[in-house]
Amino acid sequence: MGLGARGPLPGGSRRGRDHGRGHPAPPRLWHQGQEGVDRVSEHTRAKVSVEQVLEVLQLEQAGETTFTGNSVGSEGPVIFAGQLIGQFIAAAAAVCPGKHVTSAHSTFARAGKLETPVEFVVDTLHEGRSLASVSVTAQQGERRLARSLLLLGNDEPDLAQHCSDAPSVPGPDELESLHPLQGWEQRKIGDADIMSVDHVGPAEQVFWSRFDAEGASTEVPQALVNWASVAAFLGASVLPHEGLGLSRAHRDISTGVLSHTVFFHRPFDPSEWALYNVQSTFTGAGRAFGRAEVFGGGQLIASITQESMLRPLTGGVL
């Protein structure tokens, strides 16, 4: 079953309940206040769970092609981009049963308010026997937040097959365990400190990640792989620059996701270790661009690109 309104989460449907409000936030690009980075990190480790993340991905059907969803709460006032990407995937899969998302290109226009439910409006551009394409708009009242174009399809036999090789890195058992969320384990390769203004290194983040979501439907791992990757792109972009760290985010620099594109190549189990290889290939003109490859079982399972805002802070939150 799917993640959207037509298929409940493992453990039963949450339809009709007021879920998602008041929960603390995941790691994200939006850091608020003079102690924003440290407070968000500590708050997250202490209270957020993958179960709460999955709960907000369970959308409620409001019309034939309209859904509503809540947000994972935080000390800050805005919605995490990774959450919206997961909800776009859930909405698209709900209106195209029998198919799964193979790619999603999302553009973010405005920050969303955490305490206001988000409406997701799906427009089907085409639906055939093997492929479908839809657009999904996220809005709060008349205020449009973001839009995603998604392609859905069915798995077919390989005519030919090849993929990129996974980088040669230490396995997760050889690395220190990090816990960004309860039920989400992450193990980082190297000593890069994206928060520090003093650390200088290559423009990359490489890490292992897995979630406590065994047996989840197709849309769940697709949502979680984006949840794990979104913040890593901006982190990689600041590493080569002395004096620039994410501890400055929303103190004197403005950061946020502008666009995010993901391609899903193979199905995967989010409870198994996946290797994320995130590279920042350009930073300048107020933007940071990066690309990532995600490997599971030595196979390429997803490819991602993202453009983020990275510029001097001239006002409040986006």
Backbone as CSV, one residue per row, in Angstrom:
resi,resn,N_x,N_y,N_z,CA_x,CA_y,CA_z,C_x,C_y,C_z
1,MET,0.833,-1.197,0.000,0.000,0.000,0.000,0.867,1.247,0.000
2,GLY,0.304,2.362,-0.403,1.049,3.593,-0.527,1.089,4.385,0.753
3,LEU,1.786,5.467,0.671,1.954,6.355,1.796,0.821,7.358,1.879
4,GLY,0.124,7.577,0.783,-0.882,8.625,0.731,-2.201,8.198,1.317
5,ALA,-3.253,8.949,0.977,-4.542,8.746,1.620,-5.139,7.384,1.327
6,ARG,-4.748,6.755,0.211,-5.355,5.483,-0.145,-4.631,4.291,0.457
7,GLY,-3.580,4.506,1.189,-2.868,3.397,1.799,-2.322,3.799,3.148
8,PRO,-2.655,3.084,4.230,-2.212,3.469,5.560,-0.745,3.157,5.787
9,LEU,-0.176,3.804,6.773,1.159,3.482,7.209,1.167,2.138,7.904
10,PRO,2.346,1.500,8.004,2.422,0.309,8.821,1.923,0.617,10.224
11,GLY,1.026,-0.202,10.736,0.452,0.047,12.042,-0.910,0.685,11.975
12,GLY,-1.401,1.002,10.774,-2.758,1.518,10.680,-2.827,2.928,10.167
13,SER,-3.989,3.316,9.651,-4.196,4.630,9.059,-4.299,5.695,10.122
14,ARG,-3.849,6.902,9.781,-3.978,8.051,10.678,-5.034,9.007,10.147
15,ARG,-5.828,8.562,9.166,-6.793,9.447,8.539,-7.780,9.989,9.568
16,GLY,-8.051,11.298,9.461,-9.052,11.902,10.309,-8.530,12.372,11.650
17,ARG,-7.239,12.147,11.942,-6.690,12.592,13.200,-5.888,13.861,13.001
18,ASP,-5.810,14.677,14.048,-5.000,15.883,13.996,-3.588,15.502,14.410
19,HIS,-2.813,15.016,13.463,-1.479,14.548,13.776,-0.446,15.504,13.222
20,GLY,0.731,15.456,13.825,1.852,16.184,13.267,2.125,17.522,13.915
21,ARG,1.151,18.131,14.564,1.407,19.433,15.154,2.119,19.264,16.488
22,GLY,3.001,20.220,16.742,3.640,20.250,18.025,4.834,19.324,18.163
23,HIS,5.128,18.493,17.154,6.294,17.634,17.229,7.519,18.439,16.841
24,PRO,8.691,18.082,17.407,9.912,18.782,17.055,10.387,18.456,15.659
25,ALA,11.303,19.273,15.164,11.664,19.211,13.741,12.843,18.301,13.472
26,PRO,12.958,17.856,12.208,14.129,17.103,11.774,15.301,18.028,11.519
27,PRO,16.487,17.472,11.292,17.584,18.320,10.856,17.189,19.035,9.572
28,ARG,17.460,20.339,9.456,16.967,21.053,8.302,17.837,22.253,8.022
29,LEU,17.550,22.940,6.937,18.365,24.074,6.558,17.941,25.347,7.263
30,TRP,16.804,25.338,7.904,16.276,26.561,8.493,16.671,26.600,9.968
31,HIS,17.589,27.483,10.342,18.008,27.592,11.729,17.580,28.961,12.245
32,GLN,16.872,28.984,13.351,16.303,30.229,13.838,16.984,30.664,15.128
33,GLY,17.089,31.976,15.316,17.536,32.510,16.576,19.052,32.496,16.721
34,GLN,19.539,33.142,17.779,20.966,33.256,17.982,21.620,31.936,18.349
35,GLU,20.846,30.965,18.870,21.397,29.662,19.189,20.770,28.601,18.306
36,GLY,20.311,29.006,17.114,19.485,28.129,16.288,20.083,26.779,15.977
37,VAL,21.349,26.749,15.541,21.936,25.488,15.101,22.022,24.508,16.249
38,ASP,22.604,24.944,17.377,22.777,24.029,18.498,21.447,23.612,19.088
39,ARG,20.518,24.519,19.191,19.229,24.206,19.798,18.450,23.232,18.943
40,VAL,18.443,23.439,17.614,17.722,22.522,16.739,18.322,21.133,16.822
41,SER,19.667,21.047,16.814,20.328,19.747,16.849,19.999,19.000,18.136
42,GLU,20.114,19.674,19.283,19.840,19.029,20.561,18.372,18.651,20.676
43,HIS,17.498,19.547,20.261,16.064,19.307,20.326,15.685,18.100,19.486
44,THR,16.278,18.009,18.303,15.983,16.917,17.384,16.406,15.583,17.952
45,ARG,17.652,15.502,18.426,18.156,14.233,18.933,17.309,13.741,20.085
46,ALA,16.803,14.672,20.887,16.105,14.279,22.098,14.691,13.804,21.845
47,LYS,13.999,14.340,20.836,12.554,14.161,20.800,11.973,13.634,19.493
48,VAL,12.601,13.871,18.373,11.980,13.488,17.108,12.154,12.000,16.868
49,SER,11.156,11.370,16.281,11.248,9.961,15.921,10.853,9.778,14.465
50,VAL,11.334,8.685,13.862,10.940,8.360,12.499,9.439,8.117,12.431
51,GLU,8.869,7.568,13.494,7.419,7.348,13.514,6.664,8.655,13.311
52,GLN,7.132,9.731,13.929,6.490,11.035,13.749,6.677,11.551,12.326
53,VAL,7.854,11.299,11.752,8.090,11.692,10.362,7.114,10.973,9.441
54,LEU,6.978,9.653,9.619,6.066,8.881,8.778,4.626,9.333,8.965
55,GLU,4.296,9.761,10.170,2.924,10.179,10.443,2.537,11.407,9.633
56,VAL,3.452,12.376,9.502,3.100,13.574,8.735,3.097,13.305,7.235
57,LEU,3.713,12.205,6.815,3.651,11.832,5.404,2.333,11.161,5.048
58,GLN,1.538,10.810,6.059,0.228,10.209,5.821,-0.781,11.330,5.553
59,LEU,-1.131,11.523,4.302,-2.018,12.619,3.919,-3.477,12.224,4.076
60,GLU,-4.320,13.213,4.284,-5.763,13.002,4.356,-6.392,13.463,3.040
61,GLN,-7.268,12.648,2.498,-7.901,12.979,1.218,-9.029,13.974,1.447
62,ALA,-8.931,15.131,0.768,-9.944,16.173,0.901,-10.838,16.260,-0.324
63,GLY,-10.433,15.676,-1.423,-11.185,15.656,-2.674,-10.574,14.604,-3.567
64,GLU,-11.094,14.483,-4.771,-10.607,13.431,-5.661,-9.110,13.538,-5.920
65,THR,-8.624,14.759,-6.069,-7.195,14.968,-6.324,-6.606,16.013,-5.376
66,THR,-7.192,16.146,-4.208,-6.739,17.125,-3.224,-6.515,16.431,-1.888
67,PHE,-5.414,16.774,-1.238,-5.044,16.155,0.026,-4.581,17.238,0.992
68,THR,-4.626,16.939,2.271,-4.092,17.850,3.276,-3.113,17.096,4.160
69,GLY,-2.149,17.837,4.681,-1.158,17.247,5.566,-0.674,18.257,6.574
70,ASN,-0.209,17.748,7.703,0.380,18.592,8.733,1.899,18.542,8.623
71,SER,2.564,19.197,9.565,4.021,19.295,9.513,4.637,18.827,10.814
72,VAL,5.877,18.384,10.717,6.659,18.084,11.907,7.058,19.413,12.523
73,GLY,6.717,19.627,13.771,6.919,20.920,14.416,8.361,21.174,14.783
74,SER,8.638,22.387,15.236,9.993,22.758,15.631,9.945,24.038,16.431
75,GLU,11.120,24.473,16.864,11.215,25.774,17.517,11.117,26.908,16.505
76,GLY,11.442,26.638,15.262,11.351,27.635,14.207,9.995,27.584,13.540
77,PRO,9.666,28.575,12.705,8.311,28.706,12.170,8.082,28.134,10.788
78,VAL,9.076,27.488,10.153,8.917,27.118,8.751,9.039,25.615,8.538
79,ILE,8.522,25.157,7.380,8.444,23.734,7.067,9.726,23.268,6.388
80,PHE,10.194,22.108,6.781,11.376,21.475,6.200,11.091,21.049,4.761
81,ALA,11.988,21.409,3.837,11.788,21.074,2.423,11.696,19.570,2.203
82,GLY,12.485,18.795,2.933,12.440,17.348,2.785,11.087,16.759,3.113
83,GLN,10.377,17.381,4.039,9.020,16.934,4.359,8.094,17.139,3.167
84,LEU,8.146,18.322,2.553,7.268,18.599,1.411,7.556,17.660,0.247
85,ILE,8.829,17.339,0.017,9.156,16.413,-1.070,8.506,15.059,-0.817
86,GLY,8.590,14.575,0.414,7.945,13.318,0.750,6.443,13.370,0.574
87,GLN,5.833,14.489,0.929,4.387,14.631,0.768,3.995,14.747,-0.703
88,PHE,4.830,15.372,-1.521,4.580,15.374,-2.971,4.543,13.942,-3.507
89,ILE,5.502,13.138,-3.090,5.566,11.744,-3.539,4.327,10.983,-3.094
90,ALA,3.902,11.200,-1.853,2.716,10.519,-1.337,1.467,10.902,-2.117
91,ALA,1.301,12.195,-2.411,0.115,12.656,-3.136,0.090,12.103,-4.553
92,ALA,1.234,12.106,-5.219,1.293,11.593,-6.589,0.959,10.110,-6.637
93,ALA,1.514,9.337,-5.711,1.263,7.897,-5.696,-0.194,7.584,-5.384
94,ALA,-0.839,8.447,-4.598,-2.231,8.200,-4.222,-3.183,8.324,-5.406
95,VAL,-2.880,9.200,-6.357,-3.776,9.376,-7.506,-3.398,8.480,-8.681
96,CYS,-2.281,7.795,-8.564,-1.843,6.868,-9.628,-1.548,5.502,-9.018
97,PRO,-2.564,4.822,-8.495,-2.328,3.527,-7.851,-1.753,2.521,-8.836
98,GLY,-0.880,1.674,-8.327,-0.250,0.679,-9.180,1.042,1.139,-9.814
99,LYS,1.372,2.427,-9.666,2.633,2.962,-10.184,3.414,3.580,-9.030
100,HIS,4.721,3.706,-9.215,5.549,4.350,-8.207,6.335,5.493,-8.844
101,VAL,6.714,6.462,-8.035,7.429,7.642,-8.519,8.829,7.235,-8.975
102,THR,9.202,7.659,-10.173,10.558,7.421,-10.674,11.398,8.696,-10.675
103,SER,10.760,9.862,-10.684,11.504,11.114,-10.557,10.572,12.204,-10.053
104,ALA,11.171,13.190,-9.387,10.408,14.338,-8.888,11.299,15.571,-8.943
105,HIS,10.801,16.631,-9.574,11.510,17.908,-9.612,10.663,18.930,-8.866
106,SER,11.186,19.415,-7.741,10.427,20.307,-6.861,11.093,21.675,-6.799
107,THR,10.272,22.720,-6.898,10.737,24.093,-6.778,10.016,24.751,-5.614
108,PHE,10.770,25.456,-4.785,10.234,26.040,-3.556,10.204,27.558,-3.687
109,ALA,9.000,28.120,-3.572,8.815,29.555,-3.773,8.748,30.330,-2.468
110,ARG,8.095,29.747,-1.464,7.891,30.440,-0.193,8.007,29.437,0.948
111,ALA,8.406,29.931,2.109,8.440,29.086,3.294,7.026,28.855,3.807
112,GLY,6.766,27.646,4.283,5.455,27.320,4.831,5.420,27.473,6.340
113,LYS,4.244,27.802,6.859,4.056,27.973,8.302,3.731,26.623,8.941
114,LEU,4.471,26.285,9.985,4.344,24.962,10.589,2.953,24.667,11.116
115,GLU,2.310,25.629,11.741,1.045,25.361,12.419,-0.159,25.399,11.490
116,THR,0.061,25.679,10.217,-1.041,25.725,9.252,-1.004,24.484,8.373
117,PRO,-2.113,23.728,8.272,-2.123,22.557,7.384,-1.781,22.951,5.951
118,VAL,-1.172,22.028,5.239,-0.791,22.245,3.845,-1.753,21.481,2.948
119,GLU,-2.243,22.161,1.907,-3.104,21.516,0.913,-2.249,21.125,-0.294
120,PHE,-2.450,19.897,-0.770,-1.723,19.388,-1.933,-2.723,19.128,-3.052
121,VAL,-2.559,19.851,-4.158,-3.467,19.750,-5.296,-2.731,19.046,-6.433
122,VAL,-3.280,17.919,-6.886,-2.639,17.106,-7.916,-3.321,17.339,-9.257
123,ASP,-2.533,17.601,-10.281,-3.026,17.742,-11.652,-2.363,16.662,-12.496
124,THR,-3.162,15.746,-13.038,-2.621,14.668,-13.859,-2.406,15.164,-15.281
125,LEU,-1.168,15.174,-15.715,-0.846,15.603,-17.073,-1.090,14.481,-18.071
126,HIS,-0.750,13.258,-17.659,-0.945,12.095,-18.528,-0.893,10.843,-17.672
127,GLU,-1.751,9.869,-17.989,-1.664,8.564,-17.337,-1.940,7.476,-18.360
128,GLY,-0.928,6.675,-18.620,-1.048,5.557,-19.542,-0.870,4.237,-18.828
129,ARG,-0.682,3.187,-19.603,-0.568,1.858,-19.018,0.708,1.716,-18.186
130,SER,1.813,2.287,-18.661,3.089,2.081,-17.980,3.675,3.346,-17.361
131,LEU,3.243,4.528,-17.807,3.795,5.778,-17.301,2.688,6.771,-16.982
132,ALA,2.963,7.637,-16.023,2.054,8.737,-15.695,2.893,9.937,-15.281
133,SER,2.390,11.132,-15.541,3.062,12.353,-15.105,2.040,13.267,-14.453
134,VAL,2.416,13.832,-13.309,1.515,14.700,-12.557,2.297,15.899,-12.040
135,SER,1.566,16.970,-11.733,2.134,18.069,-10.965,1.391,18.146,-9.641
136,VAL,2.109,18.504,-8.596,1.510,18.650,-7.273,1.901,20.018,-6.736
137,THR,0.908,20.798,-6.335,1.135,22.123,-5.763,0.845,22.090,-4.273
138,ALA,1.764,22.608,-3.475,1.571,22.739,-2.033,1.194,24.179,-1.728
139,GLN,0.102,24.358,-1.003,-0.346,25.713,-0.702,-0.987,25.776,0.677
140,GLN,-0.956,26.961,1.241,-1.651,27.263,2.491,-2.586,28.422,2.198
141,GLY,-3.887,28.118,2.072,-4.835,29.110,1.609,-4.501,29.512,0.183
142,GLU,-4.405,30.815,-0.069,-4.062,31.313,-1.400,-2.555,31.406,-1.610
143,ARG,-1.801,31.024,-0.613,-0.348,31.184,-0.650,0.302,29.899,-1.157
144,ARG,0.832,29.934,-2.368,1.492,28.761,-2.938,2.925,28.671,-2.417
145,LEU,3.262,27.508,-1.894,4.574,27.305,-1.289,5.570,26.682,-2.254
146,ALA,5.141,25.643,-2.963,6.064,24.870,-3.788,5.271,24.048,-4.789
147,ARG,5.965,23.587,-5.813,5.327,22.730,-6.817,6.329,21.668,-7.265
148,SER,5.802,20.481,-7.543,6.649,19.382,-7.992,6.064,18.743,-9.243
149,LEU,6.918,18.415,-10.198,6.549,17.627,-11.371,7.097,16.220,-11.167
150,LEU,6.223,15.224,-11.238,6.618,13.860,-10.916,6.276,12.913,-12.056
151,LEU,7.167,11.993,-12.320,6.947,10.919,-13.280,6.785,9.619,-12.507
152,LEU,5.763,8.842,-12.869,5.511,7.563,-12.221,5.534,6.460,-13.270
153,GLY,5.893,5.269,-12.862,5.947,4.167,-13.810,5.917,2.819,-13.133
154,ASN,6.099,1.785,-13.941,6.190,0.415,-13.467,7.586,-0.115,-13.770
155,ASP,8.057,-1.021,-12.934,9.337,-1.658,-13.221,9.198,-2.587,-14.421
156,GLU,10.183,-2.549,-15.303,10.185,-3.395,-16.490,11.499,-4.167,-16.564
157,PRO,11.545,-5.252,-17.324,12.790,-6.022,-17.442,13.908,-5.171,-18.042
158,ASP,15.148,-5.447,-17.620,16.303,-4.722,-18.144,16.592,-5.140,-19.585
159,LEU,16.700,-4.163,-20.482,17.248,-4.430,-21.806,18.774,-4.475,-21.721
160,ALA,19.313,-3.554,-20.920,20.740,-3.510,-20.595,20.838,-2.899,-19.209
161,GLN,21.962,-3.087,-18.539,22.066,-2.576,-17.179,23.506,-2.196,-16.862
162,HIS,23.700,-0.975,-16.336,24.962,-0.596,-15.727,24.671,0.540,-14.763
163,CYS,25.609,0.831,-13.880,25.435,1.958,-12.957,26.802,2.396,-12.458
164,SER,26.836,3.570,-11.840,28.067,4.077,-11.237,28.540,3.128,-10.143
165,ASP,29.844,3.150,-9.905,30.405,2.366,-8.812,30.314,3.159,-7.514
166,ALA,29.999,2.473,-6.443,29.995,3.112,-5.133,31.424,3.467,-4.740
167,PRO,31.633,4.603,-4.068,32.990,4.951,-3.634,33.507,3.942,-2.618
168,SER,34.820,3.787,-2.588,35.452,2.875,-1.639,35.658,3.609,-0.317
169,VAL,34.852,3.271,0.671,34.879,3.949,1.969,34.740,2.904,3.072
170,PRO,35.073,3.272,4.314,34.850,2.343,5.418,33.371,1.989,5.548
171,GLY,33.102,0.769,5.969,31.724,0.345,6.182,31.138,0.962,7.434
172,PRO,29.823,0.922,7.583,29.183,1.562,8.737,29.620,0.991,10.078
173,ASP,29.986,-0.286,10.120,30.406,-0.892,11.383,31.734,-0.339,11.880
174,GLU,32.461,0.339,11.006,33.766,0.894,11.377,33.682,2.350,11.811
175,LEU,32.484,2.924,11.824,32.328,4.359,12.046,31.492,4.644,13.279
176,GLU,31.664,5.852,13.808,30.907,6.283,14.974,29.447,6.504,14.607
177,SER,28.566,6.103,15.509,27.132,6.221,15.254,26.623,7.602,15.633
178,LEU,25.843,8.196,14.723,25.157,9.455,14.989,23.663,9.188,14.984
179,HIS,22.900,10.004,15.685,21.461,9.767,15.791,20.696,11.069,15.546
180,PRO,20.562,11.503,14.277,19.804,12.723,13.987,18.348,12.633,14.429
181,LEU,17.742,11.450,14.312,16.361,11.220,14.747,16.310,9.907,15.503
182,GLN,15.343,9.745,16.395,15.077,8.441,16.966,14.568,7.535,15.851
183,GLY,15.248,6.417,15.639,14.875,5.532,14.556,15.610,5.814,13.261
184,TRP,16.517,6.787,13.257,17.345,7.103,12.092,18.798,7.103,12.541
185,GLU,19.596,6.238,11.976,21.003,6.152,12.328,21.844,6.642,11.159
186,GLN,22.881,7.409,11.481,23.749,7.980,10.455,25.196,7.841,10.902
187,ARG,26.073,7.473,9.962,27.491,7.326,10.274,28.308,8.038,9.198
188,LYS,29.074,9.033,9.638,29.760,9.946,8.719,31.182,9.482,8.441
189,ILE,31.606,9.633,7.187,32.979,9.337,6.796,33.775,10.636,6.822
190,GLY,34.875,10.666,7.550,35.694,11.860,7.635,35.314,12.722,8.821
191,ASP,36.045,13.834,8.964,35.865,14.700,10.129,35.284,16.059,9.766
192,ALA,34.645,16.176,8.621,34.094,17.465,8.191,33.086,17.989,9.204
193,ASP,33.225,19.264,9.558,32.313,19.920,10.499,31.630,21.071,9.765
194,ILE,30.403,20.833,9.314,29.710,21.833,8.503,29.260,23.030,9.321
195,MET,29.222,22.907,10.651,28.818,24.024,11.494,29.973,24.989,11.750
196,SER,31.191,24.476,11.741,32.351,25.265,12.133,32.744,26.273,11.059
197,VAL,33.101,27.485,11.490,33.613,28.492,10.558,35.114,28.312,10.340
198,ASP,35.744,27.441,11.116,37.188,27.243,11.026,37.571,26.030,10.188
199,HIS,36.664,25.062,10.061,36.995,23.845,9.318,36.988,24.129,7.818
200,VAL,38.035,23.683,7.132,38.123,23.804,5.676,38.454,22.429,5.108
201,GLY,37.731,22.031,4.078,37.965,20.724,3.484,37.262,20.604,2.150
202,PRO,37.295,19.412,1.546,36.633,19.198,0.254,35.136,19.463,0.328
203,ALA,34.573,19.854,-0.803,33.141,20.199,-0.869,32.310,18.931,-1.034
204,GLU,32.319,18.098,-0.012,31.594,16.838,-0.093,31.194,16.357,1.293
205,GLN,30.118,15.584,1.320,29.719,14.861,2.517,29.393,13.432,2.102
206,VAL,30.024,12.487,2.770,29.803,11.075,2.492,29.400,10.415,3.799
207,PHE,28.269,9.727,3.783,27.785,9.127,5.024,26.884,7.936,4.729
208,TRP,26.793,7.059,5.728,25.851,5.946,5.709,24.606,6.343,6.480
209,SER,23.463,5.827,6.054,22.204,6.161,6.726,21.246,4.982,6.635
210,ARG,20.468,4.779,7.692,19.385,3.796,7.651,18.291,4.222,8.618
211,PHE,17.072,3.761,8.353,15.896,4.139,9.127,15.213,2.893,9.691
212,ASP,14.543,3.080,10.793,13.739,2.007,11.379,12.382,2.000,10.685
213,ALA,12.344,1.455,9.465,11.110,1.446,8.668,11.064,0.188,7.813
214,GLU,11.361,-0.941,8.423,11.397,-2.206,7.688,10.009,-2.567,7.169
215,GLY,9.944,-3.069,5.943,8.679,-3.510,5.369,7.788,-2.387,4.888
216,ALA,8.323,-1.169,4.793,7.510,-0.020,4.377,7.180,-0.102,2.894
217,SER,6.095,0.556,2.504,5.701,0.616,1.098,6.689,1.467,0.310
218,THR,6.580,1.428,-1.010,7.569,2.054,-1.891,7.763,3.529,-1.590
219,GLU,6.681,4.254,-1.297,6.791,5.698,-1.113,7.541,6.064,0.165
220,VAL,7.544,5.184,1.154,8.222,5.497,2.411,9.733,5.640,2.211
221,PRO,10.438,4.645,1.656,11.872,4.853,1.442,12.177,6.002,0.493
222,GLN,11.316,6.248,-0.490,11.541,7.376,-1.389,11.485,8.696,-0.631
223,ALA,10.552,8.815,0.291,10.468,10.028,1.098,11.670,10.153,2.028
224,LEU,12.088,9.038,2.617,13.161,9.083,3.602,14.518,9.375,2.976
225,VAL,14.751,8.923,1.743,16.047,9.194,1.120,16.220,10.692,0.880
226,ASN,15.134,11.395,0.600,15.208,12.849,0.460,15.360,13.523,1.812
227,TRP,14.670,12.993,2.808,14.790,13.538,4.161,16.248,13.518,4.605
228,ALA,16.949,12.433,4.274,18.332,12.281,4.713,19.303,13.151,3.931
229,SER,18.953,13.513,2.697,19.930,14.160,1.819,19.829,15.672,1.756
230,VAL,18.663,16.240,2.003,18.430,17.663,1.715,19.448,18.570,2.401
231,ALA,19.655,18.388,3.704,20.549,19.284,4.430,22.013,19.071,4.072
232,ALA,22.356,17.880,3.556,23.757,17.572,3.261,24.311,18.418,2.121
233,PHE,23.460,18.830,1.187,23.938,19.609,0.044,24.511,20.953,0.484
234,LEU,23.783,21.666,1.309,24.268,22.975,1.746,25.486,22.813,2.645
235,GLY,25.485,21.747,3.450,26.656,21.486,4.277,27.915,21.305,3.447
236,ALA,27.807,20.556,2.353,28.971,20.345,1.488,29.445,21.647,0.851
237,SER,28.534,22.554,0.571,28.889,23.782,-0.154,29.701,24.760,0.686
238,VAL,29.597,24.690,2.010,30.332,25.643,2.852,31.708,25.127,3.258
239,LEU,31.958,23.835,3.091,33.185,23.246,3.626,34.475,23.822,3.040
240,PRO,34.557,24.190,1.749,35.835,24.710,1.228,36.162,26.136,1.650
241,HIS,35.255,26.805,2.340,35.384,28.248,2.545,35.645,28.581,4.010
242,GLU,36.830,29.078,4.277,37.179,29.482,5.632,36.278,30.630,6.079
243,GLY,35.799,30.540,7.296,34.919,31.561,7.843,33.454,31.338,7.544
244,LEU,33.146,30.291,6.759,31.755,30.042,6.381,31.334,28.672,6.909
245,GLY,30.410,28.684,7.862,29.859,27.446,8.411,28.377,27.621,8.646
246,LEU,27.660,26.521,8.791,26.208,26.626,8.967,25.811,27.147,10.339
247,SER,26.782,27.337,11.237,26.467,28.028,12.486,26.075,29.477,12.224
248,ARG,26.395,30.002,11.055,26.031,31.381,10.694,24.655,31.474,10.036
249,ALA,24.053,30.314,9.749,22.769,30.328,9.043,21.720,31.089,9.838
250,HIS,21.096,32.056,9.185,20.051,32.904,9.744,20.527,33.707,10.942
251,ARG,21.839,33.873,11.025,22.424,34.921,11.855,22.872,36.053,10.922
252,ASP,23.771,35.689,9.984,24.178,36.697,8.998,24.243,36.138,7.582
253,ILE,23.853,34.876,7.379,23.682,34.354,6.022,22.299,33.715,5.907
254,SER,21.750,33.779,4.712,20.415,33.238,4.449,20.553,31.954,3.644
255,THR,19.908,30.880,4.117,19.985,29.582,3.459,18.594,28.999,3.284
256,GLY,18.435,28.170,2.272,17.164,27.493,2.044,17.199,26.753,0.722
257,VAL,16.356,25.749,0.580,16.294,24.968,-0.653,15.500,25.741,-1.702
258,LEU,16.063,25.872,-2.911,15.372,26.513,-4.028,14.746,25.483,-4.959
259,SER,15.502,24.445,-5.303,14.961,23.376,-6.142,15.673,22.070,-5.808
260,HIS,14.969,20.968,-6.039,15.483,19.643,-5.674,14.926,18.638,-6.671
261,THR,15.808,17.862,-7.281,15.396,16.842,-8.241,15.957,15.495,-7.820
262,VAL,15.101,14.485,-7.809,15.529,13.141,-7.436,15.044,12.141,-8.479
263,PHE,15.906,11.188,-8.812,15.570,10.071,-9.696,15.743,8.779,-8.901
264,PHE,14.715,7.954,-8.886,14.778,6.669,-8.197,15.025,5.571,-9.230
265,HIS,16.133,4.862,-9.073,16.528,3.859,-10.065,16.076,2.446,-9.696
266,ARG,16.179,2.107,-8.427,15.865,0.764,-7.962,15.113,0.848,-6.634
267,PRO,14.231,-0.106,-6.364,13.608,-0.154,-5.036,14.654,-0.505,-3.982
268,PHE,14.416,-0.092,-2.757,15.379,-0.363,-1.692,14.659,-0.387,-0.351
269,ASP,15.292,-1.010,0.618,14.756,-1.153,1.969,15.401,-0.085,2.848
270,PRO,14.628,0.863,3.392,15.233,1.940,4.177,15.848,1.470,5.487
271,SER,15.529,0.239,5.913,16.118,-0.276,7.145,17.524,-0.834,6.918
272,GLU,17.934,-0.953,5.641,19.292,-1.381,5.311,20.178,-0.153,5.100
273,TRP,21.474,-0.316,5.334,22.398,0.800,5.162,22.438,1.271,3.710
274,ALA,22.372,2.579,3.510,22.568,3.201,2.199,23.712,4.201,2.314
275,LEU,24.513,4.293,1.271,25.662,5.192,1.248,25.334,6.417,0.403
276,TYR,25.461,7.608,0.999,25.179,8.879,0.331,26.510,9.556,-0.005
277,ASN,26.705,9.862,-1.272,27.903,10.566,-1.732,27.459,11.917,-2.292
278,VAL,27.588,12.964,-1.485,27.065,14.296,-1.802,28.230,15.217,-2.160
279,GLN,28.170,15.816,-3.344,29.232,16.697,-3.836,28.651,18.071,-4.177
280,SER,29.286,19.126,-3.675,28.927,20.483,-4.091,29.818,20.857,-5.263
281,THR,29.225,21.065,-6.432,30.008,21.318,-7.651,30.074,22.794,-8.032
282,PHE,29.247,23.630,-7.413,29.285,25.066,-7.700,28.687,25.823,-6.527
283,THR,29.377,26.906,-6.144,28.821,27.872,-5.200,29.172,29.264,-5.707
284,GLY,28.184,30.136,-5.800,28.399,31.494,-6.271,27.087,32.140,-6.651
285,ALA,27.107,33.454,-6.831,25.928,34.211,-7.262,24.745,34.016,-6.324
286,GLY,25.032,33.785,-5.046,23.962,33.637,-4.063,23.333,32.262,-4.018
287,ARG,23.929,31.297,-4.753,23.350,29.956,-4.803,24.442,28.906,-4.638
288,ALA,24.022,27.726,-4.202,24.922,26.585,-4.082,24.266,25.392,-4.764
289,PHE,25.024,24.721,-5.635,24.494,23.579,-6.381,25.278,22.325,-6.026
290,GLY,24.565,21.220,-5.942,25.235,19.964,-5.656,24.514,18.793,-6.281
291,ARG,25.216,17.661,-6.306,24.620,16.430,-6.802,25.018,15.289,-5.874
292,ALA,24.216,14.255,-5.872,24.469,13.130,-4.973,24.088,11.831,-5.648
293,GLU,24.788,10.782,-5.265,24.429,9.425,-5.636,24.211,8.642,-4.350
294,VAL,23.173,7.817,-4.354,22.837,7.014,-3.182,22.930,5.545,-3.580
295,PHE,23.696,4.777,-2.798,23.940,3.372,-3.112,23.371,2.477,-2.015
296,GLY,22.764,1.391,-2.429,22.295,0.376,-1.505,22.706,-0.987,-2.000
297,GLY,23.361,-1.777,-1.151,23.842,-3.080,-1.585,24.831,-2.993,-2.722
298,GLY,25.577,-1.881,-2.802,26.548,-1.692,-3.868,25.956,-1.232,-5.182
299,GLN,24.638,-1.084,-5.255,23.958,-0.656,-6.476,23.476,0.787,-6.341
300,LEU,23.467,1.514,-7.446,22.943,2.878,-7.439,21.423,2.829,-7.328
301,ILE,20.883,3.422,-6.266,19.436,3.381,-6.066,18.764,4.729,-6.307
302,ALA,19.522,5.840,-6.216,18.928,7.159,-6.457,20.013,8.148,-6.848
303,SER,19.640,9.122,-7.679,20.505,10.244,-8.048,19.750,11.531,-7.739
304,ILE,20.456,12.515,-7.185,19.795,13.722,-6.691,20.614,14.947,-7.080
305,THR,19.941,16.034,-7.434,20.580,17.342,-7.560,19.784,18.350,-6.743
306,GLN,20.465,19.380,-6.277,19.776,20.398,-5.476,20.469,21.745,-5.640
307,GLU,19.660,22.800,-5.741,20.163,24.169,-5.694,19.608,24.830,-4.446
308,SER,20.500,25.462,-3.693,20.120,26.097,-2.438,20.487,27.571,-2.464
309,MET,19.810,28.341,-1.648,20.179,29.737,-1.441,21.344,29.806,-0.466
310,LEU,22.317,30.641,-0.773,23.445,30.886,0.128,23.920,32.308,-0.129
311,ARG,23.454,33.238,0.699,23.746,34.652,0.462,23.703,35.408,1.786
312,PRO,24.213,36.635,1.814,24.145,37.418,3.048,22.698,37.622,3.485
313,LEU,22.492,37.606,4.777,21.149,37.787,5.318,20.770,39.259,5.250
314,THR,19.661,39.541,4.561,19.205,40.926,4.424,17.851,41.144,5.065
315,GLY,17.237,40.089,5.567,15.919,40.198,6.184,15.667,38.990,7.045
316,GLY,14.392,38.627,7.199,14.024,37.487,8.013,14.038,36.208,7.222
317,VAL,13.232,35.275,7.691,13.104,33.984,7.031,12.511,34.184,5.650
318,LEU,12.865,33.317,4.699,12.377,33.418,3.317,10.876,33.584,3.261
